[in-house]
Amino acid sequence: MSRISHSRFRPAVALLGLSLSVLAGCGSDAPSAATTGSAAPDRVAASSTTEVASVTTEVAYSAADANGTVTLPAQPMKIISLSPTHTEMLFAIGAGSQVIAVDDQSNFPSEASAVKSDLSGFTPNVEAIAGYKPDLVVIGDDSAKLSEQLTQVGIPVWFGPSATSLDDVYRQINQLGTLTGHGEAASALVTTMTADVASIVADVPKLSKPLTFYHELDSTYFSATSNTFVGQLYEMAGLRNIADTAEAGNDYPQLSAEFIVSQNPDIVFLADTKCCQQDAATVTARDGWSQVSAVKNGNVVAMDDDIASRWGPRVVDYLRAVVDAVKAASAGSAG
């Protein structure tokens, strides 16, 4: 990743009580196409009852987002994604051929890298975006102002903020599926993801005492507590987070090397392998770290920075990697 931005690791604080009820998927949360004129969608302007009826009977694609409801008169064929997470979602549900441009951080899947990516998601330029004449712009976290600006110039916007739970992930996939004309594919993806998550969680070792871990966001020891989205994934794997006791009220505390060493975590997960070139060797070389259990037992695990900071379909891969690390560490401790 070309720059370190702690904001990309800061999804809204999640509820601590996440349970495996998440595995049930979205259910009735999934939006449906507005093919009838039941009520005027939030963003369809109408000056009279007659106009409302006329507009809604023509509407084919409508879905909820963080700001209300997005309604389009036809399937969007010129989509811009300014969110790497949602770029992954769009391609995963089969809408990739409709994406004409992405932000400069959207690097997955490989097909997304072939799409024009001269737009910045960090400092978006409304004129540059408008120059593509898109019929839908998909934006992610920290983009409320951009949403308003694009709407003012007549460009439809779907806004999906950082997920706080797996239910949010499933919901956003379904919403994008409905809005882009790929509702069935989105529903199938969610079904597969929920089944995969259930299978992975069922494979978590049953230990008498939970293993402890340290999740590293960068080489200055920023971490994430169990209140965060990524923290919940670790919790589902039966792990205990050493960052939870570090700083009350801060879900992204900056730990000290001394604190981490004193906590002696069983596993170290490195989510800074790309941004900061960290690996097992660099961790072992840190002063005092050679005696940390995770280092001594070979349980320093290199994770993918991008997957760790996104909430797209690859969260399943991340959870699987975490559980695999738990299995390896528990087998070692048992031996």
Secondary structure as GFF3:
##gff-version 3
##sequence-region A 1 335
A	DSSP	three_ten_helix	6	9	.	.	.	ID=ss1
A	DSSP	three_ten_helix	20	24	.	.	.	ID=ss2
A	DSSP	three_ten_helix	27	29	.	.	.	ID=ss3
A	DSSP	alpha_helix	49	58	.	.	.	ID=ss4
A	DSSP	beta_strand	61	65	.	.	.	ID=ss5
A	DSSP	beta_strand	68	72	.	.	.	ID=ss6
A	DSSP	beta_strand	79	81	.	.	.	ID=ss7
A	DSSP	alpha_helix	84	92	.	.	.	ID=ss8
A	DSSP	three_ten_helix	96	98	.	.	.	ID=ss9
A	DSSP	beta_strand	99	103	.	.	.	ID=ss10
A	DSSP	alpha_helix	110	113	.	.	.	ID=ss11
A	DSSP	beta_strand	116	119	.	.	.	ID=ss12
A	DSSP	alpha_helix	126	130	.	.	.	ID=ss13
A	DSSP	beta_strand	136	139	.	.	.	ID=ss14
A	DSSP	alpha_helix	144	152	.	.	.	ID=ss15
A	DSSP	beta_strand	157	159	.	.	.	ID=ss16
A	DSSP	alpha_helix	166	180	.	.	.	ID=ss17
A	DSSP	alpha_helix	183	202	.	.	.	ID=ss18
A	DSSP	beta_strand	212	216	.	.	.	ID=ss19
A	DSSP	alpha_helix	229	236	.	.	.	ID=ss20
A	DSSP	beta_strand	240	241	.	.	.	ID=ss21
A	DSSP	three_ten_helix	242	245	.	.	.	ID=ss22
A	DSSP	alpha_helix	257	263	.	.	.	ID=ss23
A	DSSP	beta_strand	267	270	.	.	.	ID=ss24
A	DSSP	alpha_helix	280	284	.	.	.	ID=ss25
A	DSSP	three_ten_helix	289	291	.	.	.	ID=ss26
A	DSSP	alpha_helix	293	296	.	.	.	ID=ss27
A	DSSP	beta_strand	300	302	.	.	.	ID=ss28
A	DSSP	alpha_helix	305	309	.	.	.	ID=ss29
A	DSSP	alpha_helix	315	334	.	.	.	ID=ss30
###
